[in-house]
Amino acid sequence: MRLSTITAILACGFCIAFGANAADVKSISRLAAGSGNTLFIADWKAARIHAISLPAAPQQPSGSAFNILDLESLLSAQVGGAKVTVEDMVVRPGTAQVYVAVSYGNAKMPALIMVTSDRKARRIDLKAAASTSVALRDAPTTDYSFWKETPERSFTVTDMKWRDGELFVAGLSNQDFASTLRRIRYPFDSKQSITSVEIYHAGHNMIETRAPIRAMSFASWGGKPYLIAAYTCTPLVTIPLDDLKDGAHIRGKTVAELGYGNTPADMISYSRTEQGKTEDFLLLANFDRVSNIIPVSQLEATGSRPGIEKQVPFGQLAGVEVIQAPLAGTLRLDNLDEKSFVVVRRRLEKDALQLVSIGKELSFRLTDHVSEYAFAEYSFKGNDFQLQNIKPRQDMLLKDEGFPDLIKASE
């Protein structure tokens, strides 16, 4: 077992700073929006979670469409024109405010920038923000770098989500079973639960205890809450929240294999209501594959059968039926409101960093494509199928994407 020198010194295993200000934020790997005016920052260099108190903001009705097609220049202007790398993005619920974490310059300095749909951006003064923080117990201290360029310690927090008064923090520890899930209550107190997690990786045909969860969210069925986790290359795993207890070592249930050669980028939960029926979904964005829409009903069906315990050959998908979503280039995503997601993406065709909203019903932007409908000569006139099934959706998208003048007449 690799014991951290810091852990050996701190008898309690971690410390809490009350009333500290956030000037000592050394890095930002992940963000999470808490309740009220709280925003959480995962700082892998300091191995801490900071809870930032944001100024009160008015609640905004749904329907604030984002169409920022030159996000890179907007963010760069907030850090003196330096080159930026997006580390994470979250929506402050109900406010239509989007918070983007970046690193910039040769020193990879951290910055937090708030962006609104009217193209206004404002850098948050972390030195002035009231905050508290908590140190992560048993955090990695190794100097090892993956492929000689990515510090292992940068995987201290690989994803972080808020649920019912708790932060769920995925990443690495300094233990032999390095893949770790932490539960941290807020306001921070003297308790921090650490669970080590192993899984069977069907593509690799082995039990894995080191590679961490890369994206996660939550779902419930049968009256029980579960954490849903996606790993590199891409096993999907369910873990009952009741199993996440301090000091426990557990095996997640592998319920799907969603494709080799891929790193998950982000995962969120959402609901959609059609014809009076509400259905729950997960949306998994991938760096190297299309995004996956996963019906929670598919996950619930896995509860009555064994998990995947045999190799799934490269190229094959197994376990659950997912819907492919055309969201290539997505780096981060979040729920904007009941109607839309908001996405930080690298628009591949334009080679542009963008911040755009995308409808939950369709999960694509009409203006990304040139199809038959885009031609000036095309008319919906006389085609009942197009008028009933296509035109209403296209009209909605044209309005949301800033082109209401291009809506065509029905006759």
C-alpha positions as CSV (number, residue, x, y, z in Angstrom):
1,M,0.0,0.0,0.0
2,R,1.3,3.4,-1.0
3,L,0.8,5.7,2.1
4,S,0.8,9.4,1.6
5,T,3.2,11.4,3.7
6,I,0.5,14.0,4.1
7,T,-1.9,11.4,5.3
8,A,0.5,10.0,7.8
9,I,1.0,13.5,9.3
10,L,-2.6,14.4,9.5
11,A,-4.2,12.2,12.1
12,C,-7.7,13.1,10.9
13,G,-6.8,12.3,7.3
14,F,-8.0,15.7,6.0
15,C,-8.6,19.3,7.1
16,I,-11.2,21.9,6.6
17,A,-10.7,25.6,6.1
18,F,-13.6,27.8,7.2
19,G,-13.8,31.3,5.9
20,A,-10.7,30.9,3.8
21,N,-10.7,32.8,0.6
22,A,-10.2,31.2,-2.8
23,A,-7.0,32.9,-3.8
24,D,-5.1,29.6,-3.3
25,V,-6.9,27.8,-6.2
26,K,-4.0,26.2,-8.0
27,S,-5.9,24.3,-10.7
28,I,-9.4,23.5,-11.8
29,S,-10.2,20.0,-13.1
30,R,-14.0,19.8,-12.5
31,L,-16.9,22.0,-11.4
32,A,-20.2,21.2,-9.8
33,A,-23.1,23.5,-9.0
34,G,-24.5,23.0,-5.6
35,S,-27.7,24.3,-4.1
36,G,-28.3,28.0,-3.6
37,N,-25.3,30.2,-4.6
38,T,-22.6,27.5,-4.1
39,L,-20.2,26.4,-6.9
40,F,-17.6,23.6,-6.2
41,I,-14.2,23.6,-7.7
42,A,-11.9,20.5,-7.8
43,D,-8.3,21.6,-7.4
44,W,-6.1,18.6,-8.2
45,K,-2.8,20.4,-7.6
46,A,-3.8,21.3,-4.0
47,A,-5.9,18.1,-3.7
48,R,-8.8,20.1,-2.3
49,I,-12.4,20.9,-3.1
50,H,-13.3,24.6,-2.8
51,A,-16.9,25.8,-2.2
52,I,-17.3,29.2,-3.7
53,S,-20.1,31.5,-2.7
54,L,-21.5,33.3,-5.7
55,P,-23.5,36.5,-5.7
56,A,-27.2,36.1,-5.7
57,A,-28.6,35.9,-9.3
58,P,-32.2,36.3,-10.5
59,Q,-34.1,33.3,-11.7
60,Q,-34.5,33.2,-15.5
61,P,-37.4,31.5,-17.4
62,S,-36.5,28.7,-19.7
63,G,-35.7,29.5,-23.3
64,S,-32.4,31.3,-23.1
65,A,-30.8,30.0,-26.3
66,F,-27.0,30.0,-26.6
67,N,-25.5,30.6,-30.0
68,I,-21.9,31.6,-29.2
69,L,-19.9,30.4,-32.2
70,D,-16.6,32.0,-31.3
71,L,-16.2,31.0,-27.6
72,E,-12.4,30.8,-27.8
73,S,-12.0,34.5,-28.4
74,L,-14.6,35.4,-25.8
75,L,-12.8,33.4,-23.1
76,S,-9.3,34.4,-24.2
77,A,-10.2,38.1,-23.9
78,Q,-10.9,37.5,-20.1
79,V,-7.3,36.2,-19.5
80,G,-5.4,38.9,-21.4
81,G,-5.5,37.2,-24.8
82,A,-3.8,34.0,-23.8
83,K,-4.5,30.7,-25.3
84,V,-7.2,28.8,-23.3
85,T,-8.1,25.2,-22.7
86,V,-11.6,24.4,-21.4
87,E,-11.4,22.2,-18.4
88,D,-15.1,22.0,-17.4
89,M,-18.4,23.7,-17.7
90,V,-21.6,23.8,-15.5
91,V,-24.9,25.6,-15.6
92,R,-26.0,27.5,-12.5
93,P,-29.5,26.0,-12.2
94,G,-32.4,28.4,-13.0
95,T,-30.2,31.4,-13.9
96,A,-29.1,30.7,-17.5
97,Q,-25.6,31.5,-16.3
98,V,-22.9,29.1,-17.6
99,Y,-19.6,28.8,-15.7
100,V,-16.6,27.7,-17.8
101,A,-13.3,26.7,-16.1
102,V,-10.2,27.2,-18.2
103,S,-6.4,26.9,-17.9
104,Y,-4.4,29.4,-19.8
105,G,-0.9,30.4,-20.8
106,N,2.3,28.3,-20.6
107,A,1.9,27.9,-16.8
108,K,-1.7,26.6,-17.2
109,M,-3.1,29.1,-14.7
110,P,-6.7,28.4,-13.7
111,A,-9.6,30.9,-14.4
112,L,-13.3,30.7,-13.9
113,I,-15.5,32.7,-16.4
114,M,-19.2,33.2,-16.4
115,V,-20.9,33.4,-19.8
116,T,-24.5,34.4,-20.6
117,S,-26.5,33.9,-23.8
118,D,-26.2,37.6,-24.8
119,R,-22.4,36.9,-25.3
120,K,-21.4,38.7,-22.1
121,A,-18.5,37.1,-20.3
122,R,-17.0,38.0,-16.8
123,R,-14.1,36.5,-15.1
124,I,-14.8,35.5,-11.5
125,D,-12.4,37.1,-9.0
126,L,-11.4,34.0,-7.0
127,K,-9.3,36.0,-4.7
128,A,-12.3,38.0,-3.6
129,A,-14.8,35.1,-3.4
130,A,-15.9,33.9,0.0
131,S,-15.3,30.2,0.3
132,T,-14.5,27.1,2.4
133,S,-12.5,24.1,1.3
134,V,-11.7,20.6,2.2
135,A,-8.6,18.5,1.6
136,L,-9.1,15.2,-0.2
137,R,-8.0,12.3,2.0
138,D,-5.4,9.9,0.6
139,A,-4.9,12.0,-2.5
140,P,-2.2,10.9,-5.0
141,T,1.3,12.2,-4.4
142,T,3.2,10.5,-7.2
143,D,5.3,12.4,-9.7
144,Y,4.5,9.9,-12.5
145,S,3.1,11.2,-15.8
146,F,1.0,9.2,-18.3
147,W,2.8,9.1,-21.6
148,K,5.4,11.5,-20.1
149,E,3.0,14.5,-20.3
150,T,-0.1,14.1,-18.2
151,P,0.5,14.0,-14.4
152,E,-1.2,11.1,-12.6
153,R,-2.2,13.6,-9.9
154,S,-4.3,15.4,-12.4
155,F,-6.7,12.4,-12.2
156,T,-7.3,13.1,-8.5
157,V,-10.8,14.3,-9.5
158,T,-12.1,13.0,-12.8
159,D,-15.7,13.8,-12.3
160,M,-17.7,15.5,-9.5
161,K,-21.5,15.7,-9.1
162,W,-23.8,17.2,-6.5
163,R,-26.8,15.2,-5.1
164,D,-29.0,15.8,-2.1
165,G,-26.5,17.7,0.0
166,E,-23.5,15.6,-1.0
167,L,-20.6,15.8,-3.4
168,F,-19.8,12.6,-5.2
169,V,-16.2,12.8,-6.3
170,A,-14.6,10.2,-8.6
171,G,-10.9,9.9,-9.2
172,L,-7.7,8.4,-7.8
173,S,-6.3,7.9,-4.3
174,N,-2.8,6.9,-3.2
175,Q,-3.9,3.4,-2.3
176,D,-3.1,0.2,-4.3
177,F,-6.8,0.0,-5.3
178,A,-6.5,3.5,-6.7
179,S,-9.9,4.0,-8.4
180,T,-11.9,5.8,-5.7
181,L,-15.3,7.3,-5.0
182,R,-15.6,9.9,-2.3
183,R,-18.7,11.2,-0.6
184,I,-18.4,14.7,1.0
185,R,-21.3,16.5,2.7
186,Y,-21.7,20.2,2.4
187,P,-21.3,22.4,4.5
188,F,-18.0,20.6,4.9
189,D,-17.7,18.8,8.2
190,S,-15.3,16.2,9.8
191,K,-16.7,13.3,7.7
192,Q,-15.4,12.1,4.3
193,S,-16.3,8.7,2.9
194,I,-13.8,6.9,0.7
195,T,-14.7,3.7,-1.3
196,S,-12.4,1.9,-3.6
197,V,-14.0,0.5,-6.8
198,E,-13.1,-2.3,-9.1
199,I,-14.9,-3.4,-12.3
200,Y,-14.7,-6.1,-14.9
201,H,-13.7,-4.4,-18.1
202,A,-15.3,-6.5,-20.9
203,G,-13.2,-5.1,-23.7
204,H,-9.9,-5.6,-21.9
205,N,-11.1,-8.9,-20.3
206,M,-9.7,-8.2,-16.9
207,I,-10.6,-6.8,-13.4
208,E,-9.5,-3.2,-13.2
209,T,-8.8,-1.4,-9.9
210,R,-6.7,1.6,-11.1
211,A,-8.3,3.3,-14.1
212,P,-10.8,5.8,-12.6
213,I,-14.4,6.6,-13.5
214,R,-14.3,9.3,-16.2
215,A,-17.9,10.4,-16.3
216,M,-20.9,9.6,-14.0
217,S,-24.4,10.5,-13.1
218,F,-27.4,9.1,-11.1
219,A,-30.6,7.2,-11.8
220,S,-33.2,5.5,-9.6
221,W,-35.3,2.4,-10.1
222,G,-37.1,0.0,-7.9
223,G,-37.0,2.6,-5.1
224,K,-33.2,2.6,-5.0
225,P,-30.7,5.3,-6.2
226,Y,-27.7,4.2,-8.3
227,L,-24.5,5.9,-9.5
228,I,-24.0,5.2,-13.2
229,A,-20.3,5.3,-14.2
230,A,-18.5,5.3,-17.6
231,Y,-14.9,4.3,-17.9
232,T,-12.3,4.6,-20.7
233,C,-12.9,2.2,-23.6
234,T,-16.2,2.2,-22.6
235,P,-17.7,-0.1,-19.9
236,L,-20.9,1.2,-18.3
237,V,-21.3,0.3,-14.6
238,T,-24.0,0.6,-12.0
239,I,-23.3,1.1,-8.3
240,P,-26.0,1.2,-5.6
241,L,-25.4,4.4,-3.5
242,D,-26.0,2.3,-0.4
243,D,-22.7,0.4,-1.2
244,L,-20.6,3.6,-1.0
245,K,-19.4,3.4,2.6
246,D,-16.1,4.6,4.1
247,G,-13.4,2.0,3.9
248,A,-15.4,-0.3,1.7
249,H,-14.0,-2.0,-1.4
250,I,-16.7,-2.8,-3.9
251,R,-17.2,-4.2,-7.4
252,G,-19.4,-2.2,-9.7
253,K,-21.8,-4.2,-11.9
254,T,-20.7,-3.9,-15.6
255,V,-24.0,-3.7,-17.5
256,A,-22.8,-2.5,-20.9
257,E,-19.9,-2.2,-23.3
258,L,-20.3,0.9,-25.4
259,G,-17.2,0.8,-27.6
260,Y,-13.4,0.5,-27.6
261,G,-10.9,3.3,-28.2
262,N,-12.9,6.0,-26.4
263,T,-12.7,8.3,-23.4
264,P,-16.1,9.5,-22.0
265,A,-16.3,13.3,-21.8
266,D,-19.3,13.9,-19.6
267,M,-22.6,12.4,-18.4
268,I,-25.8,14.0,-17.3
269,S,-29.3,12.8,-16.3
270,Y,-32.4,14.4,-17.7
271,S,-36.1,13.7,-18.3
272,R,-38.3,14.2,-21.3
273,T,-42.1,14.3,-21.5
274,E,-43.9,13.3,-24.7
275,Q,-47.7,12.9,-25.0
276,G,-48.1,13.2,-21.3
277,K,-45.5,10.4,-20.5
278,T,-42.2,11.3,-18.7
279,E,-39.2,9.2,-19.3
280,D,-35.8,9.4,-17.7
281,F,-32.5,9.2,-19.6
282,L,-28.7,9.6,-19.3
283,L,-26.7,11.4,-22.0
284,L,-23.1,10.2,-22.3
285,A,-20.8,12.4,-24.4
286,N,-17.7,10.8,-25.7
287,F,-14.4,12.3,-27.0
288,D,-13.8,9.6,-29.6
289,R,-17.3,8.3,-30.4
290,V,-20.8,9.7,-30.9
291,S,-22.8,10.4,-27.8
292,N,-25.1,7.8,-26.3
293,I,-28.7,8.4,-25.0
294,I,-29.3,5.7,-22.4
295,P,-32.9,5.1,-21.3
296,V,-33.0,4.5,-17.6
297,S,-35.5,1.7,-18.4
298,Q,-32.7,-0.1,-20.1
299,L,-30.6,0.1,-17.0
300,E,-33.4,-1.0,-14.8
301,A,-33.8,-4.1,-17.0
302,T,-30.2,-5.1,-16.1
303,G,-31.1,-5.4,-12.5
304,S,-32.7,-8.8,-13.0
305,R,-29.8,-10.3,-14.9
306,P,-26.1,-10.9,-14.1
307,G,-23.6,-8.3,-15.1
308,I,-21.2,-8.8,-18.0
309,E,-18.4,-11.1,-17.0
310,K,-17.1,-12.3,-20.3
311,Q,-15.0,-10.6,-23.0
312,V,-16.8,-8.5,-25.5
313,P,-14.7,-8.4,-28.7
314,F,-13.4,-5.1,-29.9
315,G,-16.0,-3.4,-32.1
316,Q,-19.0,-5.0,-30.6
317,L,-21.5,-3.3,-28.2
318,A,-23.3,-5.3,-25.6
319,G,-25.6,-5.0,-22.6
320,V,-28.1,-2.2,-23.1
321,E,-29.7,-0.7,-26.2
322,V,-28.6,3.0,-26.6
323,I,-29.6,5.7,-29.0
324,Q,-26.8,7.4,-30.9
325,A,-26.9,11.2,-30.7
326,P,-25.1,13.5,-33.3
327,L,-23.0,15.4,-30.8
328,A,-19.5,14.8,-32.2
329,G,-16.9,17.3,-30.8
330,T,-18.7,17.7,-27.5
331,L,-16.3,18.5,-24.7
332,R,-18.7,19.2,-21.8
333,L,-22.5,19.4,-21.5
334,D,-25.2,20.2,-18.9
335,N,-28.9,20.8,-18.5
336,L,-29.7,24.4,-19.4
337,D,-33.5,24.1,-18.7
338,E,-36.3,21.6,-19.2
339,K,-36.1,22.2,-22.9
340,S,-32.4,22.3,-23.8
341,F,-28.9,21.2,-23.1
342,V,-26.0,23.6,-23.3
343,V,-22.8,22.2,-24.9
344,V,-19.1,23.3,-25.1
345,R,-18.0,21.7,-28.3
346,R,-15.3,21.9,-30.9
347,R,-17.2,22.3,-34.1
348,L,-15.2,20.0,-36.4
349,E,-16.2,21.3,-39.7
350,K,-15.5,24.9,-38.7
351,D,-12.6,24.1,-36.3
352,A,-14.2,26.5,-33.8
353,L,-14.8,26.3,-30.1
354,Q,-18.5,27.0,-29.4
355,L,-21.0,27.3,-26.6
356,V,-24.5,26.4,-27.9
357,S,-27.8,25.2,-26.7
358,I,-29.3,22.0,-28.2
359,G,-32.9,20.8,-27.8
360,K,-33.5,17.7,-25.7
361,E,-36.1,16.4,-28.2
362,L,-33.7,16.3,-31.2
363,S,-30.2,16.7,-29.8
364,F,-28.8,18.4,-32.9
365,R,-28.7,21.9,-34.4
366,L,-30.3,22.5,-37.7
367,T,-27.8,25.1,-38.8
368,D,-25.0,22.6,-38.5
369,H,-26.2,21.0,-41.8
370,V,-26.9,21.8,-45.4
371,S,-29.6,19.5,-46.5
372,E,-32.5,19.6,-49.0
373,Y,-34.5,21.7,-46.7
374,A,-31.9,24.5,-46.7
375,F,-32.2,25.3,-50.4
376,A,-34.1,28.5,-51.3
377,E,-36.1,26.6,-53.8
378,Y,-37.4,24.0,-51.4
379,S,-41.1,24.3,-50.4
380,F,-43.1,22.4,-47.8
381,K,-46.3,23.1,-49.8
382,G,-48.5,20.2,-50.5
383,N,-46.5,17.6,-48.6
384,D,-48.6,16.5,-45.6
385,F,-45.8,14.4,-44.0
386,Q,-43.3,17.2,-44.1
387,L,-45.8,19.8,-42.8
388,Q,-46.9,17.6,-39.9
389,N,-43.6,16.0,-38.9
390,I,-40.7,18.1,-40.1
391,K,-41.7,21.7,-40.5
392,P,-42.8,22.4,-36.8
393,R,-39.5,21.1,-35.5
394,Q,-37.5,23.0,-38.1
395,D,-39.4,26.2,-37.3
396,M,-38.6,25.8,-33.6
397,L,-34.9,25.2,-34.3
398,L,-34.6,28.2,-36.7
399,K,-36.1,30.5,-34.0
400,D,-33.8,29.1,-31.2
401,E,-30.7,29.3,-33.4
402,G,-31.3,32.9,-34.4
403,F,-32.7,32.5,-37.9
404,P,-36.5,33.2,-37.6
405,D,-36.4,35.1,-40.9
406,L,-35.6,31.8,-42.6
407,I,-38.8,30.1,-41.5
408,K,-40.7,29.1,-44.7
409,A,-44.4,29.4,-45.3
410,S,-46.7,26.4,-45.3
411,E,-48.3,27.5,-48.5
